[in-house]
Amino acid sequence: MIKAEYTVNGGAALLSVKGHAGYGEPGKDIVCAACSALTETLAARFCDRDGPGKFSTERGDATFLVSRVPGRESSYSALRTDMEFAVRGLELLAQNYPRYVKINKKFGIGITPSDNQKSRPLTGRKESINA
């Protein structure tokens, strides 16, 4: 199972993605491929920006951190937007493949998800009951 955790606390956000979906055989696992596409794209965005973000990957697990830094507000805002885009994709995977992907979101004191961060139904292919 892929386990993702997204934590927002004040001027910092942390995204951790670990595990393997196990939906299909290695090299043909569409759920793992979708998750990898999201995290690899986010890693590329972090590399593209000279900003207050850091990430690490090790054996398929990924961790992303972005913190508000004076003078780099626009970079912080852009990386947070990129991170929230990836989180939304992970939420959709978790909704459609709940046995293979789980995401936990935590918000610090005084911070709540905005309406655009709330889950919406996704149309299209969903997890088969027989899978």
N, C-alpha and C positions, 0 to 999 in steps of 0.2 A: 504494500500500500504506500502511496505517496502521501506524506504528511507535510502540510504547509502551515506556517504560523506567521501572521501579520500583526505586528504590534506598533501602535502609534502612541507616543507619549510626548506631549508638548511639541518641541521643534525637532523631534527625531522619529524616524520610522525604520523598522527592521522587518525584513522578510526572510524567512528560512524555509527551504524546500528540501525535503529528504525522502529517500526511499525509491522503490521501483514499483510501478503499478501492478504488474503481474496479470494484466488483462490478456496478454497474448504471449507467444514465445519471444524470447529475446531477438531483437532485430525486426520484429513484426508487431510490436505492441503499440497500437495506435494511441492509447491513453498516455503512455510514457512518451511517445513522440510528440504529442500535443504539449505536454508539460515541458519537455525539453525545448521545444520551439519558443515557448513563452519565456523560460528562464535564460536561454541563450540570447534571445533578442534583448531582454532587459540588461544582460551583461554587456552586450554591444553598446547599448545606450549609455551605460555607466562609463564605458571606455571612450565614447564620443565626446563626453562632456568633461571639461576641466572644472569640476565642482566639488561640492562637499559630500560626495558619495564614495563608498568603498564596497567592494564585493570580493567574495572568495568562492572557489569551487574546489571540491575534493571528492574524488570517486563518485561523481554524479550528484552529490549534494551541493547546494548553493546557499549562500547567505549574502544579503544585500542590506546595507545600512546607509541612510542619508540623514544628515543633521543640518539644522539651520545654522549658518555661519554669517556674521555681519559682513556685508559687502558682497555676498554671493547669493542674495535672495532669489534672483532669477534662475540661477542654476539649481538651487534647492527646489524651487517650485516646479521646474521642468522635470527633475528626477523623481519628485513625489508623484507627479502626474504619470510618468512612465511606470513607476512602481504600482500605482493604483490600477493602471491598465492591465498589467500582468496579474495582479490580484483578482481583478474581475474575470479574467480568463480562467484562473484557477478555480474560482467560485463556480463558473459554468461547468467545468469538468467535474467538480465535486457534486453538483446537482444531477448531472447526467450519468455519472459513474460512481455512485456513492460507496460501492464496495472497494473501489480502487483509489479514490482520492478523498482526502479530508483536509479542510482548511479551518483554522481557528483564528478568529480576529479578536484582538484585544485593544481597547482604547483607554488611554490614561484619564486622569481626573479632568473633568470638564470638556473632554473631547468625545464627540459622538459622530458616527458615520453620517455623511450628508445623504440626501435622498438619492443622488446619483451613484452612491456606493452600495445601495441596497440591491439584493438579488432580484433579477427579473427572469421569467421563464425563457428558455431557449427552444426554438423550434428546430426540428431536424432530427438527426439520428441520436437515439438514446441507448443506454445500456440495455442489452437483451436480458430478459428474465432467465433465459436458459444459459447465459454466459457463465 
